[in-house]
Amino acid sequence: MLSNDSSETGPDADFAQTFLKLMVDQGVIDAAKLKYALRVQSKLESAKPILVVLCDLGYVTQPQLAELFRRHPVKVKLGRFLVEFGYIGNTDLQLALAAQQQELGRKRLGEILVERNLIAESKMLEVLADLMGISVIDLSVANVDQTLMSRQMLKSANKHCFLPIEKQEDGVLVAFGDPLDHAAIEMARHVLGSEIIPAVGRYSQIMRFLLNFERNAGAEKISVSEQSVVAIVNSIFNEAIRQEASDIHIEPLEHKLRVRFRIDGMMVHYRDFSSKLVQSLISRIKVMAGADIAEKRRHQDGRVQFEQAGTSHVIDMRASFFSTLNGEKIVLRLLNRKTELLDIHEVGMAPLMLERFVQDSLDVPTGVVIITGPTGSGKTTTLYSAVDYLNAPEVSIVTAEDPVEYVIDGVAQCSINPKINLTYEETLRHIVRQDPDIIVLGEIRDRFSADTAIQAALTGHKVLTTFHTEDSIGGLLRLLNMEIEAFLISSTVVSVVAQRLLRRVCRHCAEPFRPDPALLRRLNITLDDLTGGTFMLGRGCEKCRYTGYAGRVCVFELLSMNEMVKDAILQRKTSYEIRRISLETAGLVTLVEDGLVKAAAGATSLQEVIHNLPRFGKPRPLYELRRLLGSR
């Protein structure tokens, strides 16, 4: 039998052995096959539960295992069952258990697993129904007998997530969000005064049905004081700052308000609030952002200046209000989170790459330096580290940014504000009249800003800017596609830096990791290519919220424009040819190669390299990459 408690000790430890013995006793598998499967399991690079190995070998099927468990239930908790049967990973279970502990047991484990997208709700329902021999109720098509409903039972139904469906001969058919919750079944039996025939239903559908019934029945609305809304908003902001989130997502769903943070590039669930708070919270944030609280049908933007509790530190947030079916979704991007700029030597470039970047790009008097990558790849941090390096009393630096994210003393910084006609185009026309030595453009957006950067470089200025492309070669091709003449690009662009942020392996739970053949095939390398590397993978702990990662590390690709590369651009060669020439003559080390070097040093994982970096061709061996980068 299954239980849905938070603890994962007790009988769970012996579940696999007990169930395997049961399989042999019932003739589902013979001892020889089991022995072979255990030997295969012991040789796997990535651990797998023995039941999954048996299924992979074709000795049993999932339906056979489910049927056996239904006929001969073995005591096990839900989380451990899902792990042993291969529905979720052990790391997923630890993450859900940690989240349940933070909720102080207010949520069932199954509910948390679904909320965190660790298992699909439909799969959870299928597993529970199959193992318990009960039916699945789809409320989108079911006929609910509302005479069984009453305002008196709403409180209990909301608390335990159940909904009476219809009367049958043996009792009342009731859909439960968690049919393992014996307290919910007892409560349903008590309030309905009848025997219960349990079924399983989607938690979201049940809660939405109860909410609609409450509204239609004219249930009394709970008023929320202005003071409590202010406190809730402040607590969300303070917690986001404490957890070093880059973005806050406030999302009205059908039966609740969900708040998530983006931390280390990944979405992390923070808290859920009652749907009754939706309008009050949105109005409060709109007031703080200077947006129109009466306008609910159109998308809006705004800015929030939030003073952190207990300090005088003011956090600047860029707010976006997006109209959806369930209301307005709010996303706040936290700016000015770092009080100090990173030194150019601390951004994470390998020693020889940094040396080339400084000598061949920053120390030359004119030309365009482009830093490229997708949103959230750390371009702005690298850009302003370079600006800080160049900032000196004898140098005039003028910027055009949208918005100013770092304030640098001695630099004339302009923040774009279209509301007062201070547009990007208007600023770029005036910026060259400010007698600058160095011009910093927050971003090349279009043909006009690209032309401005090129023309400024032709007239003797140094220009630093960012771009949105996949890699360094893509930055050059994008300029060509903007109809910038090839000879202008080759004569003005001095270097292109592409970069990405990868999650850093948590130092508290890092363990040595040996890459398996499947991983190596995806990277198009062999184990011999990685000789000398020390690869790590986080096991998952409280410090990293059981993700195995804490913080981020930047990987780079530096394309220096030597004569051969310039000639390839003038001849409008393909990206493949330009990349080949850059690898052979310009000392180019690709993003994936720099990622491999950092993974081999234990800073990040090979899984992060695969999931986040573009791959072109076969990477070179680790020893050669370390020589090119000056890394150990």
C-alpha positions in Angstrom: 0.0 0.0 0.0 1.1 3.6 -0.7 1.4 6.5 1.7 2.0 10.1 0.9 4.1 11.2 3.9 7.1 13.4 3.8 9.5 11.0 5.5 11.3 8.6 3.2 12.7 6.2 5.8 11.3 3.0 7.3 10.1 0.3 5.0 11.1 2.2 1.9 14.7 1.1 2.3 13.7 -2.6 1.8 11.0 -2.0 -0.8 13.1 -3.0 -3.9 14.4 -6.2 -2.3 10.9 -7.1 -1.0 9.3 -6.5 -4.4 12.1 -8.3 -6.3 11.5 -11.4 -4.1 7.8 -11.1 -4.8 8.5 -11.0 -8.5 10.5 -14.2 -8.3 8.0 -16.0 -6.0 5.1 -15.1 -8.4 7.1 -16.3 -11.5 7.2 -12.8 -13.1 11.0 -13.2 -13.5 13.4 -16.0 -12.8 16.5 -15.8 -10.6 18.9 -16.0 -13.5 17.5 -13.0 -15.3 17.4 -11.0 -12.0 21.1 -11.8 -11.3 22.0 -10.6 -14.8 20.0 -7.4 -14.4 21.7 -6.7 -11.1 25.1 -7.2 -12.8 24.1 -4.7 -15.6 22.9 -2.2 -13.0 26.2 -2.3 -11.1 28.1 -1.4 -14.4 26.0 1.5 -15.4 27.7 4.9 -15.3 24.5 6.7 -14.3 22.6 4.9 -11.6 19.1 3.4 -12.4 16.6 1.6 -10.2 16.6 -2.2 -10.7 13.0 -2.2 -11.8 13.8 0.3 -14.6 16.8 -1.9 -15.6 14.5 -4.9 -15.8 12.1 -3.0 -18.1 15.0 -1.7 -20.2 16.2 -5.3 -20.7 12.7 -6.3 -21.8 12.3 -8.9 -19.0 9.1 -7.2 -17.6 6.8 -4.3 -18.6 5.4 -1.4 -16.6 1.8 -2.8 -16.8 3.1 -6.2 -15.4 4.8 -4.4 -12.5 1.7 -2.3 -11.8 -0.6 -5.4 -11.9 1.7 -7.3 -9.5 1.8 -4.4 -7.1 -2.0 -4.0 -7.2 -2.5 -7.7 -6.4 0.2 -7.9 -3.8 0.7 -4.4 -2.3 4.0 -3.7 -0.5 4.1 -0.9 2.0 6.0 2.0 0.4 5.7 5.8 0.4 4.6 7.5 -2.8 7.9 9.3 -3.5 10.0 6.1 -3.2 7.5 4.2 -5.3 7.8 6.8 -8.1 11.6 6.6 -8.0 11.8 2.8 -8.0 9.3 2.5 -10.9 11.3 5.1 -12.9 8.6 7.9 -13.0 10.9 10.5 -11.3 14.6 10.6 -10.4 16.0 10.5 -6.8 17.2 14.1 -7.1 13.6 15.1 -8.0 12.3 13.4 -4.9 14.8 15.1 -2.7 13.9 18.5 -4.2 10.2 17.9 -3.6 10.8 16.7 0.0 12.8 19.8 0.7 10.0 22.0 -0.7 7.5 20.1 1.4 9.6 20.7 4.5 9.6 24.5 3.7 5.8 24.4 3.4 5.8 22.8 6.9 3.8 19.9 5.6 0.9 22.0 4.4 1.1 20.3 0.9 1.1 16.7 -0.1 4.1 15.3 -1.8 2.2 14.5 -5.0 0.9 18.0 -5.2 4.4 19.4 -4.9 5.8 17.0 -7.6 3.2 18.2 -10.0 3.6 21.9 -9.1 7.4 21.7 -9.7 6.9 20.0 -13.1 8.8 16.9 -11.7 6.0 14.7 -13.0 3.1 15.5 -15.3 -0.3 15.7 -13.5 -1.8 13.3 -16.0 1.0 10.7 -15.3 0.5 11.1 -11.6 -3.3 10.5 -12.0 -2.6 7.5 -14.2 -0.2 5.9 -11.7 -2.5 6.4 -8.7 -5.5 5.1 -10.5 -3.8 2.1 -11.9 -2.2 1.1 -8.7 -5.3 1.6 -6.5 -7.7 0.2 -9.0 -9.9 3.3 -9.1 -11.2 5.5 -11.9 -9.9 8.8 -13.2 -12.5 11.6 -13.3 -12.1 14.3 -16.0 -14.2 17.3 -14.7 -14.1 19.0 -18.1 -16.6 16.3 -19.4 -18.0 14.8 -16.2 -21.6 15.5 -15.1 -21.4 16.7 -11.5 -24.5 16.4 -9.4 -24.5 19.8 -7.7 -27.3 18.8 -5.3 -24.6 17.0 -3.4 -22.8 20.3 -2.9 -23.5 22.8 -0.2 -21.9 25.9 1.2 -21.4 24.1 4.5 -19.1 21.5 2.9 -17.0 24.0 0.9 -14.5 24.6 3.7 -13.8 20.9 4.1 -13.7 20.3 0.3 -11.3 23.1 -0.3 -9.0 22.0 2.6 -8.9 18.4 1.5 -9.4 18.9 -2.2 -12.4 16.6 -3.0 -15.6 16.9 -5.0 -18.7 14.7 -4.9 -19.6 13.6 -8.4 -22.8 11.4 -8.2 -24.7 9.0 -6.1 -24.3 5.3 -6.9 -25.7 2.1 -5.3 -22.7 1.6 -3.0 -22.3 5.2 -2.0 -21.2 8.6 -3.4 -18.5 8.7 -6.1 -16.0 11.4 -5.0 -13.0 12.7 -6.9 -10.0 13.4 -4.7 -6.9 15.4 -5.6 -5.0 12.9 -3.4 -6.8 9.6 -3.0 -4.1 8.4 -0.7 -5.2 11.0 1.9 -7.2 9.0 4.4 -8.1 12.1 6.3 -9.7 13.5 3.2 -11.7 10.3 2.6 -12.9 10.4 6.3 -13.9 14.0 6.0 -15.8 13.4 2.8 -17.6 10.5 4.4 -18.5 12.7 7.4 -19.8 15.8 5.5 -21.7 13.7 2.9 -23.1 11.3 5.4 -22.6 8.3 3.1 -20.1 5.7 2.1 -17.4 6.9 -0.3 -16.3 5.4 -3.6 -13.0 7.2 -4.2 -11.8 8.3 -7.6 -8.8 10.5 -8.6 -9.2 13.9 -10.3 -6.9 16.8 -11.3 -6.2 19.0 -8.4 -6.5 22.1 -10.6 -9.9 21.0 -12.0 -11.3 20.2 -8.5 -10.2 23.5 -7.0 -11.5 25.5 -10.0 -14.9 23.8 -9.8 -15.1 24.5 -6.0 -14.1 28.2 -6.6 -16.8 28.6 -9.3 -19.4 27.0 -7.1 -18.5 29.4 -4.3 -18.8 32.4 -6.6 -22.1 31.3 -8.0 -23.5 30.6 -4.6 -22.6 34.2 -3.6 -20.0 33.2 -1.1 -18.8 36.0 1.0 -15.6 37.6 -0.3 -12.6 38.0 1.9 -11.5 41.6 2.0 -7.8 42.2 2.1 -6.5 45.3 3.9 -4.1 47.6 2.1 -1.6 47.0 4.8 -1.5 43.2 4.3 -1.1 43.6 0.5 1.8 46.0 1.0 3.4 43.5 3.4 3.0 40.6 0.9 4.5 42.6 -2.0 7.4 43.7 0.2 8.1 40.1 1.4 8.1 38.9 -2.2 10.6 41.6 -3.2 12.8 41.1 -0.1 12.9 37.3 -0.6 13.8 37.7 -4.3 16.7 40.0 -3.3 17.8 37.6 -0.6 17.9 34.6 -3.0 19.7 36.7 -5.6 16.9 36.2 -8.2 17.3 38.0 -11.6 13.5 38.0 -12.3 10.2 37.7 -10.3 7.3 36.1 -12.1 3.8 36.8 -10.6 1.3 34.7 -12.5 -2.5 34.5 -11.9 -3.6 30.9 -12.6 -7.2 29.6 -12.6 -7.4 28.9 -8.9 -4.4 30.6 -7.3 -1.7 33.2 -7.8 1.8 31.7 -8.4 5.0 33.5 -7.6 8.3 32.2 -9.1 11.9 33.5 -9.1 14.5 33.0 -11.8 17.7 31.9 -10.0 20.9 31.0 -11.8 18.9 31.0 -15.0 16.3 28.5 -13.8 12.7 29.1 -12.7 12.2 28.3 -9.0 8.8 28.1 -7.3 8.5 30.5 -4.3 4.9 30.6 -3.1 1.3 30.4 -4.0 -1.3 32.9 -2.9 -5.1 32.9 -2.9 -6.8 33.9 -6.1 -8.7 36.5 -4.0 -5.4 38.5 -3.7 -4.8 38.7 -7.5 -6.3 42.1 -8.2 -5.0 43.7 -5.0 -1.4 42.6 -5.6 -1.5 43.7 -9.2 -2.9 47.1 -8.3 -0.2 47.6 -5.6 2.7 46.7 -8.0 1.1 48.9 -10.7 1.1 51.9 -8.3 4.7 51.3 -7.5 5.6 51.0 -11.2 3.7 54.1 -12.3 1.4 52.0 -14.5 -2.3 52.6 -15.2 -4.3 50.6 -12.6 -7.5 51.1 -14.6 -6.1 49.5 -17.8 -6.3 45.8 -17.7 -6.7 44.8 -21.4 -3.4 46.2 -22.7 0.2 45.3 -22.0 2.1 47.9 -20.0 5.7 48.6 -18.8 6.9 50.5 -15.7 9.8 50.9 -13.3 9.8 50.1 -9.5 12.3 51.7 -7.1 12.3 49.4 -4.0 14.2 50.1 -0.8 15.4 46.9 0.7 14.1 46.2 4.2 16.6 47.2 6.9 19.0 48.9 4.5 19.2 52.1 2.4 19.9 50.0 -0.7 17.5 50.8 -3.5 16.7 48.1 -6.0 15.7 49.2 -9.5 13.2 46.8 -11.1 11.9 46.9 -14.7 8.2 45.8 -14.6 6.2 44.3 -17.5 2.4 43.7 -17.2 1.1 41.2 -19.7 -2.6 40.6 -20.2 -3.5 36.9 -20.1 -6.7 34.8 -19.9 -6.5 34.6 -16.1 -5.5 38.2 -15.6 -2.3 40.3 -15.8 1.0 38.5 -15.4 3.8 40.6 -14.0 7.5 40.0 -14.6 10.0 42.2 -12.7 13.6 42.2 -13.8 15.9 43.2 -10.9 18.6 45.7 -11.9 21.5 47.3 -10.0 21.8 44.1 -7.9 25.6 44.4 -7.8 27.1 47.4 -6.0 30.5 46.8 -7.6 31.6 46.0 -11.1 33.6 42.9 -11.8 37.2 43.5 -12.7 37.9 42.5 -16.2 40.2 39.8 -14.8 37.3 38.3 -12.7 34.7 37.8 -15.5 35.9 34.2 -16.0 38.0 34.3 -19.2 40.9 31.9 -19.5 44.3 33.5 -19.0 45.5 33.5 -22.7 42.0 34.5 -24.0 41.8 37.4 -21.6 45.3 38.5 -22.6 44.3 38.5 -26.3 41.1 40.3 -25.5 42.8 43.1 -23.6 45.8 43.5 -25.9 44.0 43.1 -29.3 40.6 44.6 -28.5 40.6 46.9 -25.5 44.1 48.4 -25.8 43.7 49.3 -29.5 42.7 53.0 -30.0 39.7 52.5 -32.5 37.3 49.9 -33.8 34.2 48.1 -32.7 34.2 45.5 -30.0 31.0 43.4 -30.0 29.8 41.2 -27.1 27.1 38.8 -28.2 24.9 36.2 -26.7 21.2 35.6 -25.8 19.3 37.5 -23.1 20.6 36.6 -19.6 24.0 35.5 -20.8 26.0 38.1 -18.8 26.8 40.4 -21.7 26.2 43.6 -19.7 28.5 42.5 -16.9 31.3 41.8 -19.4 30.6 45.1 -21.3 30.9 47.2 -18.1 33.9 45.3 -16.9 35.6 46.4 -20.2 34.3 50.0 -19.7 35.7 50.0 -16.2 39.0 48.8 -17.5 39.1 51.6 -20.1 37.8 54.3 -17.7 40.6 56.9 -17.0 40.8 60.7 -16.3 42.3 61.3 -19.8 39.5 59.4 -21.6 36.0 60.6 -22.5 33.4 57.8 -22.4 29.7 58.4 -23.4 27.0 55.7 -23.2 23.5 55.2 -24.5 21.7 52.5 -22.5 18.2 51.1 -22.1 18.3 51.2 -19.1 21.5 52.1 -17.2 22.2 49.0 -15.2 25.6 49.9 -13.6 26.6 53.4 -12.6 30.3 54.2 -13.2 31.9 57.3 -11.8 33.5 59.4 -14.5 31.3 58.1 -17.4 28.6 60.1 -19.1 25.7 57.6 -19.1 22.4 58.3 -20.8 19.3 56.2 -20.0 16.8 56.0 -22.9 13.2 57.3 -22.1 10.9 57.1 -25.1 8.1 58.8 -23.0 9.9 62.1 -23.3 11.2 61.4 -26.8 14.6 60.5 -25.6 14.8 57.6 -28.0 17.7 55.5 -29.0 17.9 57.1 -32.5 17.8 60.6 -31.0 20.6 59.8 -28.5 22.8 58.2 -31.1 22.6 61.4 -33.3 23.8 63.5 -30.5 26.3 61.2 -28.9 29.1 61.8 -31.5 28.8 65.6 -30.8 30.0 65.0 -27.2 33.6 64.6 -28.2 33.9 61.0 -26.9 36.9 58.8 -27.2 34.9 55.7 -26.4 31.2 55.2 -27.2 29.2 52.5 -25.4 26.0 51.4 -27.1 23.8 49.2 -24.9 22.7 47.2 -27.9 22.8 47.0 -31.7 19.1 46.8 -32.4 18.7 47.7 -36.1 20.4 49.0 -39.2 20.5 52.5 -37.8 22.4 51.6 -34.6 24.7 49.3 -36.6 25.5 52.1 -39.0 26.1 54.5 -36.1 28.6 52.1 -34.5 30.5 51.5 -37.8 30.6 55.2 -38.7 31.8 56.2 -35.2 34.7 53.6 -35.6 35.6 55.0 -39.0 35.9 58.5 -37.5 38.5 57.3 -35.0 36.3 56.3 -32.0 36.4 53.1 -30.0 32.9 51.5 -29.8 31.8 48.9 -27.3 28.3 47.3 -27.8 26.2 44.1 -27.4 24.4 42.0 -29.9 22.0 39.0 -29.8 23.5 36.1 -31.8 24.3 32.5 -31.1 28.1 32.7 -31.5 30.9 35.1 -32.6 30.7 34.1 -36.3 26.9 34.7 -36.1 27.6 38.3 -35.0 29.5 39.0 -38.2 26.9 37.4 -40.4 24.1 39.3 -38.7 25.9 42.6 -39.6 26.1 41.4 -43.2 22.4 40.6 -43.2 21.7 44.1 -42.0 23.2 45.2 -45.3 26.3 46.6 -43.7 29.1 46.5 -46.4 31.6 43.7 -45.9 34.6 46.1 -46.3 33.2 48.3 -43.5 32.8 45.3 -41.2 36.3 44.0 -41.9 37.9 47.4 -41.5 36.1 48.5 -38.2 35.2 45.3 -36.1 38.3 44.3 -34.1 36.8 41.5 -32.1 33.6 39.6 -31.3 33.1 38.0 -27.9 30.3 35.4 -27.6 29.4 34.1 -24.1 26.9 32.0 -22.1 26.2 31.5 -18.4 26.3 27.9 -17.2 25.2 26.7 -13.7 28.1 26.1 -11.4 28.4 22.7 -9.6 27.5 23.1 -5.9 30.7 22.9 -4.0 28.9 21.5 -0.9 27.7 18.3 -2.6 30.0 17.9 -5.6 31.0 14.3 -6.4 33.4 13.0 -9.0 31.6 12.0 -12.2 32.7 9.7 -15.0 31.1 10.6 -18.4 29.1 7.7 -19.9 29.3 6.8 -23.6 25.9 8.4 -24.4 27.1 11.7 -23.0 30.4 11.5 -25.0 28.5 10.7 -28.2 26.4 13.8 -27.9 29.5 15.9 -27.5 31.2 14.1 -30.4 34.3 13.3 -28.3 35.9 10.2 -26.8 37.1 9.5 -23.2 40.7 9.8 -24.5 40.0 13.4 -25.6 39.2 14.2 -22.0 42.3 12.7 -20.4 43.4 14.8 -17.4 40.0 16.2 -16.7 38.3 16.1 -13.2 34.6 16.1 -13.8 32.1 16.8 -11.1 28.3 16.5 -10.6 26.3 17.8 -7.6 24.4 15.2 -5.6 21.9 17.7 -4.4 21.8 19.3 -0.9 20.0 22.0 1.1 22.5 24.6 0.0 21.6 24.2 -3.7 17.9 23.4 -3.1 18.7 19.8 -4.2 19.5 20.9 -7.8 23.2 20.1 -7.6 24.1 23.6 -8.8 24.7 26.9 -7.0 25.8 30.1 -8.8 27.0 30.4 -12.4 30.1 30.4 -14.4 30.6 32.2 -17.7 32.1 30.5 -20.9 33.5 32.6 -23.7 34.4 32.5 -27.4 36.8 35.2 -28.6 37.1 35.9 -32.3 40.0 38.3 -33.1 39.9 39.8 -36.5 43.2 39.0 -38.2 43.9 39.5 -41.9 42.7 36.0 -42.9 39.4 36.4 -41.2 38.9 39.9 -42.7 39.6 38.5 -46.1 37.1 35.7 -45.6 34.4 38.3 -44.8 35.3 40.4 -47.8 34.9 37.3 -49.9 31.5 36.7 -48.1 32.5 33.1 -47.3 30.1 30.8 -45.5 30.0 30.6 -41.7 31.6 27.2 -41.9 34.6 28.6 -43.8 35.0 31.6 -41.6 34.9 29.4 -38.5 37.5 27.0 -40.0 39.8 29.9 -40.8 39.3 31.4 -37.3 40.1 28.1 -35.7 43.3 27.6 -37.7 44.7 31.1 -37.8 43.0 33.3 -35.2 43.3 31.0 -32.1 39.5 30.7 -31.8 38.3 28.5 -29.0 34.6 27.8 -29.4 32.0 28.1 -26.7 31.6 24.4 -26.3 35.4 23.9 -26.1 35.7 26.6 -23.3 32.8 24.8 -21.6 34.6 21.5 -21.8 37.7 23.0 -20.2 35.6 24.5 -17.3 33.7 21.2 -16.9 37.1 19.4 -16.8 38.1 21.7 -14.0 34.9 20.8 -12.0 33.4 24.3 -12.3 30.3 23.2 -14.3 29.0 19.9 -15.6 29.1 18.2 -19.0 25.3 18.1 -18.9 25.2 21.9 -18.7 27.6 22.1 -21.7 25.3 19.9 -23.7 22.1 21.7 -22.9 23.3 25.3 -23.3 26.1 25.6 -25.8 25.9 25.5 -29.6 28.0 22.7 -31.1 29.8 23.0 -34.5 32.0 20.1 -35.4 34.2 18.0 -33.2 35.9 19.7 -30.2 39.6 19.4 -29.9 41.3 17.3 -27.2 41.4 18.7 -23.7 45.2 19.0 -23.6 45.2 21.1 -26.7 42.4 23.4 -25.5 44.3 23.9 -22.2 47.4 24.9 -24.1 45.4 27.4 -26.3 43.7 28.9 -23.2 46.5 28.8 -20.7 44.3 26.8 -18.3 45.4 24.1 -16.0 
